[in-house]
Amino acid sequence: MKDKPDYIIDFRESLTPISLLRAGQLVKQMKPHELLEIIVTDPDVGLDVLKITPGCELVGMELDKQEDFCRIQLEKKECSDSVSLDDADPAKF
């Protein structure tokens, strides 16, 4: 794994649509280059999580066979298309 993550979400106990929605909302709030670590029991589910985290890149994936879980680390990339409301010029709207 790269570094200590800024955020950790543990999906070992339950992976519901609500928890996936929460993960997507968290990614939107993250700043560029922050790390999110997602813990799941099934590595295939972890790859599906990538689909709901646009703007993130897979940094590392680690399978712990003794504890039977998979740790996935994502990094939020910079998005040059986004406009922050704090920086927005009201005259443009």
Phi, psi and omega per residue, in radians:
M1 nan 2.717 -3.044
K2 -1.281 -1.268 -3.088
D3 -2.438 3.129 3.041
K4 -1.201 2.269 -3.095
P5 -1.252 2.693 3.044
D6 -1.399 -0.530 -3.115
Y7 -2.392 2.546 3.077
I8 -2.295 2.287 3.032
I9 -2.132 2.204 -3.111
D10 -1.862 1.911 -3.137
F11 -1.783 0.345 -3.116
R12 -1.191 -0.633 -3.086
E13 -1.410 -0.733 -3.136
S14 -2.681 2.489 3.080
L15 -2.260 1.673 -3.086
T16 -2.002 2.881 3.065
P17 -0.984 -0.607 3.127
I18 -1.153 -0.730 3.138
S19 -1.187 -0.598 3.068
L20 -1.174 -0.671 3.084
L21 -1.094 -0.729 3.117
R22 -1.086 -0.695 3.110
A23 -1.116 -0.736 3.113
G24 -1.103 -0.687 3.105
Q25 -1.168 -0.669 3.110
L26 -1.084 -0.749 3.138
V27 -1.067 -0.692 3.117
K28 -1.092 -0.562 -3.116
Q29 -1.453 -0.302 -3.104
M30 -1.210 2.655 3.067
K31 -1.600 2.740 3.098
P32 -0.962 2.464 3.104
H33 1.316 0.080 3.035
E34 -1.392 2.655 -3.092
L35 -1.865 2.408 3.052
L36 -2.076 2.255 3.088
E37 -1.926 2.252 3.131
I38 -2.050 2.253 -3.123
I39 -1.937 2.178 -3.121
V40 -2.354 2.840 3.093
T41 -1.529 -0.473 -3.088
D42 -2.023 2.044 -3.125
P43 -1.010 -0.537 3.115
D44 -1.141 -0.648 3.079
V45 -1.131 -0.663 3.119
G46 -1.050 -0.656 3.105
L47 -1.217 -0.547 3.054
D48 -1.159 -0.551 3.117
V49 -1.074 -0.545 3.102
L50 -1.038 -0.540 -3.123
K51 -1.183 -0.476 -3.121
I52 -1.720 0.122 3.127
T53 -2.117 1.138 3.128
P54 -1.113 2.566 -3.126
G55 1.536 0.052 3.118
C56 -1.993 2.667 3.124
E57 -2.148 2.437 3.106
L58 -1.194 2.151 3.136
V59 -1.731 -0.688 -3.117
G60 -2.869 2.715 3.108
M61 -2.474 2.258 -3.055
E62 -2.341 2.212 -3.138
L63 -1.804 2.148 3.104
D64 -1.800 1.739 -3.063
K65 -1.242 -0.538 3.130
Q66 -1.171 -0.767 -3.122
E67 -1.594 -0.158 3.084
D68 1.073 0.951 3.024
F69 -2.604 2.896 -3.136
C70 -2.145 2.324 3.136
R71 -1.906 2.171 -3.113
I72 -2.086 2.277 -3.131
Q73 -2.007 2.223 -3.130
L74 -2.075 2.546 3.061
E75 -2.073 2.292 3.100
K76 -1.334 2.283 3.138
K77 -1.624 2.802 3.079
E78 -1.259 2.494 3.132
C79 -2.129 1.902 -3.080
S80 -1.317 -0.255 -3.113
D81 -1.418 -0.374 -3.025
S82 -1.349 2.628 3.107
V83 -2.116 2.208 3.083
S84 -1.429 2.381 3.132
L85 -1.145 -0.467 3.107
D86 -1.185 -0.593 -3.083
D87 -1.655 -0.119 -3.033
A88 -1.229 2.498 3.089
D89 -1.577 2.018 -3.102
P90 -1.045 -0.411 -3.132
A91 -1.204 -0.350 -3.134
K92 -1.389 -0.263 -3.073
F93 -1.722 nan nan
